[in-house]
Amino acid sequence: MKIMITGGTGQLGSELIRQLRSGRSVLGPVPAEYAGAEILAPGRAALDIGDGPAAENFLREAAPDLVFHCACMTNVDGCEDVPEQAMALNGEAVAAVARACEAVGAKLVFISTDYVFNGEKRSPYREDEPCAPRTVYGRAKLLGEQNALELCSRTIVVRTAWLYGFHGKNFVKTILRKAREGGPLQVVDDQFGNPTNAEDLAWHLLRLAATERFGVYHCTGKGVCSWFEFAQEIVRAAGLDCPVRPCSSAEYPQKAKRPAYSALSHEALAAAVGDEMRPWREALRDYIKRLEDEI
Ligand SMILES: NC(=O)c1ccc[n+]([C@@H]2O[C@H](COP(=O)([O-])OP(=O)(O)OC[C@H]3O[C@@H](n4cnc5c(N)ncnc54)[C@H](OP(=O)(O)O)[C@@H]3O)[C@@H](O)[C@H]2O)c1
């Protein structure tokens, strides 16, 4: 089997590569069908996914059996500054990837976001609920989803959220660094979602991609919290003594207007692979315990 991963230097892509190479994750072995798979992880210099025609040619020539399309402009505020570039990279160019996957008969796993929802609900969003993104990033990713589903008949769209992995920057590492500097920290307490460990996500993606159950899935840590509660738990789990105080989004204005509530429910994942992801607190504690060894 030939597996291609875009965004292999990112939080999720690097974790997928690691689990495929080692054959396991902290949660268990990866499905046996991946044993001995050839892994292609072209970097940005070899494959600029914003260049649709080049990406399409690259994929047609490589002819993988399975593609994890993780590459993305993930800076949510940055996308507001360059909306055309963000729409092109995260949305329009996905059409080229999907067309090539269809042509070579590959399965396509496209990673999307909780920010496709408007955040007006107060209970977790199901996979089939209407999308109404509020940010350029969310609009671009929704376009990417639509292109992937429309142009490749073997597409699995996976929406995730509030991701932290061993590679690269993320909220957990930022809070740990600031807490070690002594704080106090002020963190918004009026945006709710699901913290998600990239290691857990990668393992579930590998299990999902081993099925023939195409469609839209939500894969996030189990349980809902605010960024403030997330930060409190990070500080607690690391055994740090640093005050964490709640504030409102109005006190911490950001360029992109994020949804106030974007927690996701996981019915489709549970139906496809038999379980949901771990409770977010458990996954976070595990990550913090191993962070120093893994980076
Ligand atoms: N991070 C989150 O909290 C979050 C939340 C919801 C959904 N997601 C989704 O999860 C997926 C993975 O996110 P992540 O946090 O792992 O991302 P990440 O760590 O920010 O990594 C992004 C990856 O995309 C690559 N990339 C960016 N532009 C590229 C281009 N033009 N051509 C080729 N590669 C390019 C980067 O390569 P370089 O190393 O060269 O920059 C990097 O490998 C994304 O699809 C994202 O939308 C993430």
The ligand as a Tripos MOL2 file, in Angstrom:
@<TRIPOS>MOLECULE
LIG
   48    52     1     0     0
SMALL
NO_CHARGES

@<TRIPOS>ATOM
      1 N1         -4.4290   23.0960   14.8040 N.am      1 LIG1
      2 C1         -5.7110   23.0690   15.1630 C.2       1 LIG1
      3 O1         -6.0750   23.4620   16.2810 O.2       1 LIG1
      4 C2         -6.7410   22.5330   14.2060 C.ar      1 LIG1
      5 C3         -8.0930   22.6870   14.5450 C.ar      1 LIG1
      6 C4         -9.0500   22.2000   13.6560 C.ar      1 LIG1
      7 C5         -8.6680   21.5790   12.4800 C.ar      1 LIG1
      8 N2         -7.3480   21.4720   12.1850 N.ar      1 LIG1
      9 C6         -6.9700   20.8630   10.8960 C.3       1 LIG1
     10 O2         -6.0700   19.8160   11.1280 O.3       1 LIG1
     11 C7         -5.1450   19.7360   10.0460 C.3       1 LIG1
     12 C8         -3.7520   19.6150   10.6030 C.3       1 LIG1
     13 O3         -3.4740   20.7360   11.4230 O.3       1 LIG1
     14 P1         -2.0620   20.8990   12.1620 P.3       1 LIG1
     15 O4         -2.3160   21.6320   13.4280 O.co2     1 LIG1
     16 O5         -1.3710   19.5910   12.1670 O.co2     1 LIG1
     17 O6         -1.3190   21.8750   11.1510 O.3       1 LIG1
     18 P2          0.1000   22.5570   11.3270 P.3       1 LIG1
     19 O7          0.8550   21.9520   12.4400 O.co2     1 LIG1
     20 O8         -0.1140   24.0360   11.2950 O.co2     1 LIG1
     21 O9          0.8230   22.1190    9.9700 O.3       1 LIG1
     22 C9          0.4000   22.6000    8.7300 C.3       1 LIG1
     23 C10         1.1080   21.8110    7.6730 C.3       1 LIG1
     24 O10         0.6800   22.2820    6.3820 O.3       1 LIG1
     25 C11         1.8290   22.5040    5.6010 C.3       1 LIG1
     26 N3          1.5640   23.5140    4.5840 N.ar      1 LIG1
     27 C12         1.0620   24.7570    4.7560 C.ar      1 LIG1
     28 N4          0.9680   25.3760    3.5720 N.ar      1 LIG1
     29 C13         1.4310   24.5080    2.6280 C.ar      1 LIG1
     30 C14         1.5780   24.5540    1.2180 C.ar      1 LIG1
     31 N5          1.2500   25.6490    0.5140 N.pl3     1 LIG1
     32 N6          2.0490   23.4630    0.5850 N.ar      1 LIG1
     33 C15         2.3950   22.3510    1.2700 C.ar      1 LIG1
     34 N7          2.2860   22.2480    2.6100 N.ar      1 LIG1
     35 C16         1.8050   23.3160    3.2770 C.ar      1 LIG1
     36 C17         2.8940   22.9520    6.5940 C.3       1 LIG1
     37 O11         4.1620   22.8300    6.0160 O.3       1 LIG1
     38 P3          5.4320   23.7360    6.5200 P.3       1 LIG1
     39 O12         6.0460   22.9560    7.6370 O.co2     1 LIG1
     40 O13         6.2810   23.8140    5.3080 O.co2     1 LIG1
     41 O14         4.8710   25.0430    6.9590 O.co2     1 LIG1
     42 C18         2.6460   21.9530    7.7240 C.3       1 LIG1
     43 O15         3.2240   20.7040    7.4170 O.3       1 LIG1
     44 C19        -5.3830   20.9680    9.1750 C.3       1 LIG1
     45 O16        -6.0740   20.5850    8.0180 O.3       1 LIG1
     46 C20        -6.2560   21.8620   10.0100 C.3       1 LIG1
     47 O17        -7.1900   22.5890    9.2590 O.3       1 LIG1
     48 C21        -6.3740   21.9230   13.0130 C.ar      1 LIG1
@<TRIPOS>BOND
     1     1     2 1
     2     2     3 2
     3     2     4 1
     4     4     5 ar
     5     4    48 ar
     6     5     6 ar
     7     6     7 ar
     8     7     8 ar
     9     8     9 1
    10     8    48 ar
    11     9    10 1
    12     9    46 1
    13    10    11 1
    14    11    12 1
    15    11    44 1
    16    12    13 1
    17    13    14 1
    18    14    15 2
    19    14    16 1
    20    14    17 1
    21    17    18 1
    22    18    19 2
    23    18    20 1
    24    18    21 1
    25    21    22 1
    26    22    23 1
    27    23    24 1
    28    23    42 1
    29    24    25 1
    30    25    26 1
    31    25    36 1
    32    26    27 ar
    33    26    35 ar
    34    27    28 ar
    35    28    29 ar
    36    29    30 ar
    37    29    35 ar
    38    30    31 1
    39    30    32 ar
    40    32    33 ar
    41    33    34 ar
    42    34    35 ar
    43    36    37 1
    44    36    42 1
    45    37    38 1
    46    38    39 2
    47    38    40 1
    48    38    41 1
    49    42    43 1
    50    44    45 1
    51    44    46 1
    52    46    47 1
@<TRIPOS>SUBSTRUCTURE
     1 LIG1         1 GROUP 0 **** ****
